[in-house]
Amino acid sequence: MVTRIQQRAELNRNLGDEAHKLTRALKGDQKTQGNWGELVLERLLEKAGLVRGREYNVQEMFSDNEGLRRQPDVILYLPENKHIIIDAKVSLTAFERYASAENAQEQKTHLQEHIASLRRHVASLSSKNYQQIYQLQSLDFVLLFVAIEPAFAAAVQHDAALFQEAFERNVLIVSPTTLLATARTIASIWRQEQQTRHALEIARQSGLMYDKFVAFMEDLEKVGKNLQTAHDSYEQALKKLRDGKGNLLRRAEQLRELGAKNSKLLPNQYFDEEEG
């Protein structure tokens, strides 16, 4: 019970810290908001199981077909050398004013400003033509990441045309929830890709090992045949030495018997067969 209370207290502290950071980001300048949005984006990708430098990277510099320098916030890597570009630079000042408004008229005004801000960013993002970066094989659309779920929901709920207009400009507006689902799908694809690569590598290594084993068996058969040939040659040579009338062994022994000066004797087993 005490542990649960401590965990809840810790969770509340964390939520309070995040809320404080969010408030400061929303009330700060656009660069601060952009940096905060990029931080949220990277944490979300990490939560999905993606690894920086392997399945995604941030702030990489490229050149488009016209030689202009482009620096997308995030590049998501896909199998077969495909890429998804994500942009997280969204001004949320108008949404903060909308959320803090004290009457309906102020809310309406600031909500319209928030939606207009998103439209401007969609137009700006579309004009950058990130899909034409020749070093990348990007999909036909880029993702516009809105770091705060309510800001995304408020915009698309009060202006149903916004999402479609963005899509027609090859921009897909996503929230933390939708992007997390996409990122987890990509992480799952990478896991399957790795498993497939491992299976292919195992099959390749197994084939190489089998070929080596076959070659070894062929060499072993050659060794066996050579050993048999050597044994047969030995037997034939031995027969020439000890078999038949007047063989070399008997003649050598006769020379010894006749008085040849020798210091060694032939082994008795060479004469067993003849004597028998």
Backbone torsions as a table, in degrees:
resi	resn	phi	psi	omega
1	MET	NA	-45.1	179.8
2	VAL	-62.8	-40.1	-179.8
3	THR	-62.3	-42.2	179.4
4	ARG	-63.5	-41.1	178.9
5	ILE	-62.8	-41.3	178.5
6	GLN	-64.6	-40.0	179.5
7	GLN	-65.2	-41.4	178.4
8	ARG	-65.7	-38.9	178.6
9	ALA	-63.7	-41.7	178.1
10	GLU	-64.5	-41.3	178.2
11	LEU	-62.1	-43.4	178.7
12	ASN	-62.4	-40.3	178.2
13	ARG	-63.1	-42.4	179.5
14	ASN	-63.8	-42.8	177.8
15	LEU	-63.1	-39.1	177.8
16	GLY	-63.9	-42.1	178.5
17	ASP	-62.8	-44.3	-180.0
18	GLU	-64.5	-40.5	178.7
19	ALA	-63.1	-38.8	178.9
20	HIS	-65.5	-43.6	178.1
21	LYS	-63.3	-40.2	180.0
22	LEU	-62.8	-44.6	-179.9
23	THR	-60.8	-44.5	179.5
24	ARG	-64.6	-39.0	-179.5
25	ALA	-66.2	-44.2	-178.1
26	LEU	-65.7	-33.2	-178.1
27	LYS	-91.1	-3.3	-179.7
28	GLY	-85.9	-169.6	178.7
29	ASP	-79.1	174.3	-175.0
30	GLN	-65.2	-34.6	178.8
31	LYS	-63.7	-41.9	178.3
32	THR	-62.5	-43.1	178.5
33	GLN	-62.9	-41.6	179.5
34	GLY	-62.8	-43.7	179.1
35	ASN	-62.9	-40.3	179.5
36	TRP	-65.3	-42.1	178.6
37	GLY	-62.7	-39.4	177.9
38	GLU	-65.1	-37.4	178.1
39	LEU	-64.4	-44.9	177.8
40	VAL	-60.8	-41.8	-179.4
41	LEU	-61.2	-46.5	-178.2
42	GLU	-67.3	-38.7	177.2
43	ARG	-62.1	-38.6	179.7
44	LEU	-64.6	-42.0	179.1
45	LEU	-64.3	-40.1	177.0
46	GLU	-63.9	-40.2	178.9
47	LYS	-63.0	-31.8	179.5
48	ALA	-74.8	-10.5	178.6
49	GLY	100.7	9.1	178.3
50	LEU	-87.3	149.5	-176.0
51	VAL	-116.1	128.1	178.9
52	ARG	-62.7	137.4	-178.4
53	GLY	87.0	-11.8	179.6
54	ARG	-119.3	-56.7	177.6
55	GLU	-102.9	-11.5	175.8
56	TYR	-158.3	164.7	174.5
57	ASN	-148.4	161.5	-174.9
58	VAL	-121.8	147.4	172.1
59	GLN	52.1	40.5	174.2
60	GLU	-79.2	142.9	-178.7
61	MET	-97.3	132.6	179.5
62	PHE	-135.6	174.1	172.5
63	SER	-125.0	138.6	178.8
64	ASP	-87.6	-173.4	-176.1
65	ASN	-64.5	-19.9	179.2
66	GLU	-97.0	5.0	178.7
67	GLY	85.2	4.6	179.3
68	LEU	-78.8	142.7	-179.2
69	ARG	-78.8	134.5	179.4
70	ARG	-129.1	141.6	-178.7
71	GLN	-138.0	81.7	178.4
72	PRO	-61.6	151.7	178.9
73	ASP	-64.0	-47.6	-177.7
74	VAL	-141.4	138.1	170.4
75	ILE	-113.2	118.7	174.3
76	LEU	-91.7	127.6	179.1
77	TYR	-90.5	136.3	175.8
78	LEU	-117.2	159.7	174.5
79	PRO	-57.3	160.3	-179.2
80	GLU	62.3	29.9	173.5
81	ASN	60.8	37.4	174.6
82	LYS	-99.5	160.8	-175.5
83	HIS	-141.4	151.6	170.8
84	ILE	-123.9	131.7	-179.3
85	ILE	-100.2	134.4	179.1
86	ILE	-123.5	133.7	176.1
87	ASP	-118.5	133.1	-175.7
88	ALA	-121.5	10.9	-178.3
89	LYS	-84.2	91.5	-177.7
90	VAL	-127.0	127.7	175.5
91	SER	-77.3	123.2	-178.8
92	LEU	-114.9	17.5	-179.6
93	THR	-61.4	-45.1	-179.1
94	ALA	-62.9	-36.5	179.1
95	PHE	-67.5	-37.7	178.3
96	GLU	-62.4	-39.9	177.9
97	ARG	-67.4	-37.7	177.2
98	TYR	-63.5	-44.2	-179.0
99	ALA	-67.7	-26.3	-177.1
100	SER	-98.1	-2.4	-176.8
101	ALA	-63.7	145.0	-175.4
102	GLU	-98.2	-9.8	178.0
103	ASN	-141.7	165.9	-173.4
104	ALA	-64.4	-37.0	-178.6
105	GLN	-65.5	-42.4	177.8
106	GLU	-64.0	-41.6	178.0
107	GLN	-59.1	-45.4	-178.8
108	LYS	-62.1	-44.1	-179.0
109	THR	-62.2	-48.5	-176.7
110	HIS	-71.5	-30.4	176.7
111	LEU	-66.6	-41.1	177.2
112	GLN	-63.2	-38.0	177.0
113	GLU	-64.5	-38.8	179.0
114	HIS	-63.7	-45.8	179.5
115	ILE	-64.8	-40.7	178.2
116	ALA	-63.3	-38.0	177.9
117	SER	-62.3	-42.2	177.4
118	LEU	-63.6	-40.9	179.5
119	ARG	-62.0	-43.0	179.3
120	ARG	-62.2	-39.4	-179.0
121	HIS	-70.4	-36.7	175.2
122	VAL	-59.3	-46.5	-179.7
123	ALA	-62.6	-43.1	179.8
124	SER	-64.2	-43.3	-179.2
125	LEU	-65.7	-40.5	179.5
126	SER	-64.0	-38.0	-177.6
127	SER	-69.2	-19.7	-179.6
128	LYS	-74.8	-17.4	177.0
129	ASN	49.0	51.0	178.4
130	TYR	-56.5	-27.2	-178.2
131	GLN	-65.5	-16.1	-177.2
132	GLN	-95.3	8.8	174.3
133	ILE	-66.7	115.5	-170.0
134	TYR	-70.4	-20.1	178.6
135	GLN	-76.8	-11.3	-176.3
136	LEU	-115.7	152.8	170.8
137	GLN	-110.2	73.1	-174.3
138	SER	-79.6	155.2	171.3
139	LEU	-68.0	171.9	-175.0
140	ASP	-72.3	-6.7	-178.0
141	PHE	-132.3	160.1	173.6
142	VAL	-116.4	156.8	-179.6
143	LEU	-99.0	129.9	174.1
144	LEU	-102.3	110.7	-173.7
145	PHE	-92.8	119.2	173.7
146	VAL	-98.3	112.5	-167.2
147	ALA	-70.3	-16.8	-178.2
148	ILE	-114.4	120.9	-176.3
149	GLU	-56.1	-48.2	179.7
150	PRO	-61.3	-32.3	179.0
151	ALA	-66.6	-39.5	176.3
152	PHE	-65.5	-48.4	-176.9
153	ALA	-62.5	-43.1	-178.6
154	ALA	-61.6	-40.6	-178.0
155	ALA	-67.7	-50.9	-174.6
156	VAL	-73.6	-26.5	179.1
157	GLN	-75.3	-35.2	-177.2
158	HIS	-93.7	-7.2	176.1
159	ASP	-145.6	88.4	-174.9
160	ALA	-63.7	-22.9	-177.3
161	ALA	-77.9	-19.3	-174.9
162	LEU	-58.8	-48.2	-176.6
163	PHE	-62.6	-44.5	-178.5
164	GLN	-67.8	-40.8	178.7
165	GLU	-61.2	-41.7	178.9
166	ALA	-64.1	-42.5	-179.0
167	PHE	-62.4	-37.5	178.9
168	GLU	-66.8	-21.9	175.8
169	ARG	-93.4	12.1	-179.3
170	ASN	65.9	32.5	176.6
171	VAL	-123.1	128.6	178.9
172	LEU	-112.0	115.0	-179.1
173	ILE	-80.3	128.3	-178.8
174	VAL	-130.5	153.2	177.2
175	SER	-108.8	174.9	176.5
176	PRO	-55.1	-39.2	-178.2
177	THR	-66.7	-49.0	-177.6
178	THR	-69.5	-37.1	179.7
179	LEU	-70.2	-36.1	177.8
180	LEU	-61.1	-42.6	178.2
181	ALA	-62.6	-41.9	178.8
182	THR	-64.4	-44.9	-178.4
183	ALA	-64.2	-39.1	177.9
184	ARG	-66.1	-36.4	176.3
185	THR	-63.3	-42.6	178.4
186	ILE	-64.0	-42.1	177.9
187	ALA	-60.6	-39.9	178.2
188	SER	-65.6	-39.6	177.8
189	ILE	-61.8	-41.8	179.4
190	TRP	-64.6	-39.6	178.0
191	ARG	-61.7	-43.9	178.3
192	GLN	-64.7	-38.4	178.3
193	GLU	-62.7	-43.4	178.8
194	GLN	-63.8	-42.1	178.4
195	GLN	-62.6	-40.8	178.1
196	THR	-63.8	-43.6	178.5
197	ARG	-62.4	-41.9	179.1
198	HIS	-63.5	-41.9	179.4
199	ALA	-63.4	-42.0	178.4
200	LEU	-65.1	-39.6	179.6
201	GLU	-67.3	-40.6	176.5
202	ILE	-60.8	-43.3	178.8
203	ALA	-63.3	-41.0	179.5
204	ARG	-64.7	-47.3	-179.9
205	GLN	-64.6	-37.4	178.3
206	SER	-64.1	-41.4	178.1
207	GLY	-62.5	-42.6	178.3
208	LEU	-63.4	-41.8	179.5
209	MET	-64.6	-41.2	179.5
210	TYR	-63.6	-42.6	178.7
211	ASP	-62.4	-40.9	177.4
212	LYS	-62.7	-39.5	-179.6
213	PHE	-64.8	-42.6	178.0
214	VAL	-61.8	-44.5	179.3
215	ALA	-62.7	-38.7	178.2
216	PHE	-63.2	-43.6	179.1
217	MET	-63.7	-38.5	177.8
218	GLU	-63.0	-43.8	178.3
219	ASP	-64.0	-38.3	179.9
220	LEU	-64.7	-38.5	176.3
221	GLU	-62.8	-40.8	177.9
222	LYS	-62.3	-41.7	178.2
223	VAL	-61.0	-45.0	179.3
224	GLY	-60.4	-44.5	179.0
225	LYS	-63.7	-41.5	179.0
226	ASN	-64.7	-38.8	177.3
227	LEU	-63.7	-42.3	178.4
228	GLN	-63.7	-42.3	178.1
229	THR	-61.8	-42.7	179.0
230	ALA	-63.7	-39.9	179.2
231	HIS	-64.7	-43.2	178.8
232	ASP	-62.5	-41.9	178.8
233	SER	-63.8	-38.5	177.8
234	TYR	-62.5	-45.9	-179.3
235	GLU	-62.6	-41.1	179.8
236	GLN	-65.5	-42.5	178.9
237	ALA	-64.0	-39.5	-179.5
238	LEU	-65.8	-38.1	178.2
239	LYS	-62.6	-40.2	178.7
240	LYS	-63.1	-31.6	-179.5
241	LEU	-75.1	-39.8	-167.9
242	ARG	-118.1	-12.7	-176.4
243	ASP	-99.7	153.9	175.1
244	GLY	86.0	159.8	-179.4
245	LYS	-69.1	132.1	-179.8
246	GLY	72.2	30.2	179.5
247	ASN	-66.5	166.0	-173.8
248	LEU	-64.5	-36.7	179.8
249	LEU	-63.1	-45.9	-179.4
250	ARG	-65.3	-39.0	179.1
251	ARG	-66.3	-40.2	177.6
252	ALA	-63.2	-41.1	179.9
253	GLU	-66.7	-36.5	178.2
254	GLN	-65.1	-37.9	176.3
255	LEU	-62.1	-38.6	177.4
256	ARG	-64.3	-41.8	-178.6
257	GLU	-66.0	-27.9	179.2
258	LEU	-80.1	-5.3	174.9
259	GLY	114.8	14.0	176.6
260	ALA	-59.8	140.2	-179.4
261	LYS	-81.4	109.8	-178.7
262	ASN	-131.9	157.1	177.4
263	SER	-115.8	-7.4	-179.6
264	LYS	-131.9	160.3	179.9
265	LEU	-120.3	146.8	174.9
266	LEU	-69.5	141.9	178.5
267	PRO	-59.0	143.4	-177.1
268	ASN	-63.5	-30.4	-174.7
269	GLN	-63.3	-20.4	179.3
270	TYR	-71.9	-14.5	-177.4
271	PHE	-109.8	-1.0	-176.6
272	ASP	-61.4	-46.5	-175.7
273	GLU	-63.2	-44.6	-178.1
274	GLU	-67.9	-41.2	-178.4
275	GLU	-67.9	-31.6	179.3
276	GLY	-69.8	NA	NA
